[in-house]
């Protein structure tokens, strides 16, 4: 295995994603690109972000796409299960992004491209290697990975962040924004608030080298 490049929460910040990716020297044959979820909402270019990520995979990169709580809220919105929380959590920006590309207004029916629906449906809840576990939000301490609940993997904060539990591997996570990468003995948080006028961050492993834009 070559290097692992893990990228934190993008939230529709396409320009920052494009700039960050230009900094990374990724070997298509050996390296892995892991995205930790929350590709959409709040920022202005969610549709562009998703389209870019789909093309990355199509262009031959070894990509792993994790599911974030915002993708879960979008799926609940599209299924009619819960429309309110998505719209109140930055979802209107996502819908506006798709409308702009389709040149329609808010009174016309919006169609999410089938390739994007397939992308959202394909997202993983976690990914692990011999040395690392990757997850959007975190883990419940003392619960085996295969017994973790989806809502915790996508939403947990303090019980995980403040835990000193040895998870057996270093956990790389997003979801909770920090001004700088959050690094402890057992976990590394790389959501650095790109959509809040801060930075989009990538960690290169095993070198533990950070890239931020």
C-alpha positions as CSV (number, residue, x, y, z in Angstrom):
1,X,0.0,0.0,0.0
2,X,1.1,3.5,-0.7
3,X,0.0,6.7,1.0
4,X,-3.4,7.5,2.3
5,X,-4.9,11.0,1.8
6,X,-7.9,11.7,4.0
7,X,-9.9,14.9,3.4
8,X,-12.3,16.5,5.9
9,X,-15.7,18.1,5.6
10,X,-16.1,20.0,2.3
11,X,-19.7,21.4,2.7
12,X,-20.0,22.7,-0.8
13,X,-16.7,24.6,-0.8
14,X,-15.7,23.5,-4.3
15,X,-13.0,26.1,-4.8
16,X,-11.2,25.0,-1.7
17,X,-11.5,21.4,-2.7
18,X,-10.0,22.1,-6.1
19,X,-7.1,24.1,-4.6
20,X,-6.4,21.4,-2.0
21,X,-6.4,18.6,-4.5
22,X,-3.8,20.5,-6.6
23,X,-1.4,20.3,-3.7
24,X,-1.6,16.6,-3.3
25,X,0.8,14.3,-5.2
26,X,-1.4,11.3,-5.5
27,X,-0.2,8.1,-7.2
28,X,-3.2,6.5,-8.9
29,X,-1.6,3.1,-8.8
30,X,-0.7,3.0,-5.1
31,X,-2.4,5.7,-3.0
32,X,-5.9,6.0,-1.6
33,X,-8.1,9.1,-1.3
34,X,-10.5,8.9,1.6
35,X,-13.3,11.5,1.9
36,X,-14.9,11.7,5.4
37,X,-18.4,12.9,4.4
38,X,-20.4,16.1,4.5
39,X,-19.8,17.0,0.9
40,X,-22.9,19.1,0.7
41,X,-24.9,21.8,2.5
42,X,-24.1,25.3,3.8
43,X,-21.5,26.1,1.1
44,X,-22.5,27.4,-2.4
45,X,-21.3,24.7,-4.7
46,X,-22.5,21.3,-3.4
47,X,-23.5,20.0,-6.9
48,X,-20.0,20.9,-8.2
49,X,-18.3,19.0,-5.3
50,X,-20.3,15.9,-5.8
51,X,-19.7,15.9,-9.6
52,X,-16.0,16.4,-9.0
53,X,-15.8,13.5,-6.6
54,X,-17.7,11.2,-9.0
55,X,-15.2,12.1,-11.8
56,X,-12.2,11.4,-9.5
57,X,-13.4,7.8,-9.2
58,X,-14.1,7.6,-12.9
59,X,-10.6,9.0,-13.6
60,X,-8.9,6.0,-12.0
61,X,-8.2,7.2,-8.5
62,X,-8.6,4.7,-5.7
63,X,-11.3,6.5,-3.8
64,X,-13.3,5.8,-0.6
65,X,-16.3,8.0,0.1
66,X,-17.8,8.0,3.6
67,X,-21.3,9.1,4.5
68,X,-21.8,12.2,6.6
69,X,-24.8,13.3,8.6
70,X,-25.6,15.8,5.9
71,X,-25.8,13.2,3.2
72,X,-28.1,11.2,5.6
73,X,-30.3,14.3,6.0
74,X,-30.5,14.7,2.2
75,X,-31.6,11.1,1.8
76,X,-34.3,11.6,4.4
77,X,-35.4,14.7,2.6
78,X,-35.6,13.1,-0.8
79,X,-37.5,10.1,0.6
80,X,-39.9,12.4,2.3
81,X,-39.0,11.0,5.7
82,X,-37.9,14.4,7.2
83,X,-37.8,17.6,5.1
84,X,-37.4,20.1,7.9
85,X,-34.0,19.3,9.5
86,X,-32.3,19.1,6.1
87,X,-33.5,22.6,5.1
88,X,-32.6,24.0,8.5
89,X,-29.1,22.6,8.3
90,X,-27.9,24.2,5.1
91,X,-29.9,22.1,2.7
92,X,-31.4,25.1,0.9
93,X,-27.9,25.9,-0.3
94,X,-27.6,22.4,-1.7
95,X,-30.9,22.6,-3.5
96,X,-30.0,26.1,-4.9
97,X,-26.8,24.7,-6.2
98,X,-28.6,22.0,-8.2
99,X,-31.2,24.5,-9.4
100,X,-28.5,26.9,-10.7
101,X,-27.1,24.1,-12.8
102,X,-30.5,23.2,-14.1
103,X,-31.5,26.9,-14.7
104,X,-34.7,26.5,-12.7
105,X,-36.3,28.5,-9.9
106,X,-37.7,27.4,-6.6
107,X,-41.2,26.9,-8.0
108,X,-40.0,24.3,-10.5
109,X,-39.4,20.6,-9.8
110,X,-35.8,19.8,-9.0
111,X,-34.2,16.6,-10.3
112,X,-31.1,15.2,-8.7
113,X,-29.0,13.5,-11.4
114,X,-29.2,9.7,-11.2
115,X,-25.4,9.5,-11.0
116,X,-25.5,11.7,-7.9
117,X,-28.3,9.6,-6.3
118,X,-26.2,6.5,-6.9
119,X,-23.2,8.3,-5.3
120,X,-25.2,9.1,-2.2
121,X,-26.5,5.5,-2.0
122,X,-23.0,4.1,-2.3
123,X,-21.4,5.9,0.6
124,X,-19.8,3.8,3.4
125,X,-20.2,4.3,7.1
126,X,-16.6,3.5,7.9
127,X,-13.3,2.2,6.4
128,X,-10.4,0.7,8.1
129,X,-6.8,-0.4,7.4
130,X,-4.3,-2.2,9.5
131,X,-3.4,1.0,11.4
132,X,-6.4,3.4,11.0
133,X,-10.1,3.6,11.2
134,X,-11.9,6.3,9.2
135,X,-15.4,7.5,10.1
136,X,-17.4,10.7,9.7
137,X,-18.2,11.6,13.3
138,X,-16.6,9.1,15.6
139,X,-17.2,5.9,17.6
140,X,-18.9,5.0,20.9
141,X,-16.1,4.0,23.2
142,X,-15.9,0.3,24.1
143,X,-18.3,-0.8,21.3
144,X,-16.8,-3.0,18.5
145,X,-16.7,-1.3,15.1
146,X,-19.2,-3.8,13.6
147,X,-21.6,-3.1,16.5
148,X,-21.6,0.7,16.2
149,X,-24.9,2.3,15.3
150,X,-25.2,4.5,12.2
151,X,-26.5,7.5,14.1
152,X,-23.4,7.5,16.3
153,X,-21.0,7.1,13.4
154,X,-22.6,10.1,11.7
155,X,-23.5,12.3,14.7
156,X,-21.5,11.6,17.9
157,X,-19.3,14.4,19.3
158,X,-18.3,14.8,23.0
159,X,-18.4,11.2,24.2
160,X,-16.0,10.2,21.5
161,X,-13.8,13.4,21.4
162,X,-13.2,13.4,25.1
163,X,-12.7,9.7,25.4
164,X,-9.3,8.3,26.3
165,X,-10.4,4.8,25.2
166,X,-7.9,2.8,23.1
167,X,-9.8,2.0,19.9
168,X,-7.0,-0.3,18.8
169,X,-6.2,1.9,15.8
170,X,-5.9,5.7,15.3
171,X,-9.4,7.1,14.4
172,X,-9.5,9.7,11.6
173,X,-12.7,11.7,11.8
174,X,-14.5,14.9,10.7
175,X,-17.9,16.3,11.7
176,X,-16.7,18.4,14.6
177,X,-15.0,21.6,13.4
178,X,-11.7,22.7,14.9
179,X,-9.6,25.7,14.1
180,X,-6.6,23.4,13.6
181,X,-6.4,19.6,13.2
182,X,-7.3,17.9,16.5
183,X,-4.5,15.4,17.4
184,X,-4.4,13.1,20.4
185,X,-2.9,9.7,21.0
186,X,-6.0,7.8,19.7
187,X,-7.7,10.1,17.3
188,X,-7.2,12.9,14.7
189,X,-10.0,15.3,13.7
190,X,-9.6,17.0,10.4
191,X,-12.7,19.1,10.0
192,X,-11.2,22.5,10.2
193,X,-14.4,24.5,9.3
194,X,-13.9,25.1,5.6
195,X,-17.4,26.5,5.3
196,X,-17.0,28.8,8.3
197,X,-14.3,30.9,6.6
198,X,-11.6,28.6,7.9
199,X,-9.6,25.8,6.1
200,X,-10.2,22.6,4.3
201,X,-7.7,20.0,5.5
202,X,-6.2,16.8,4.3
203,X,-4.0,14.4,6.3
204,X,-1.4,12.3,4.5
205,X,-0.7,9.0,6.3
206,X,1.4,7.4,7.6
207,X,3.5,10.6,7.5
208,X,0.8,12.5,9.4
209,X,1.5,15.5,7.2
210,X,-1.3,18.1,6.9
211,X,-2.3,20.1,3.9
212,X,-4.8,23.0,4.4
213,X,-6.2,25.7,2.1
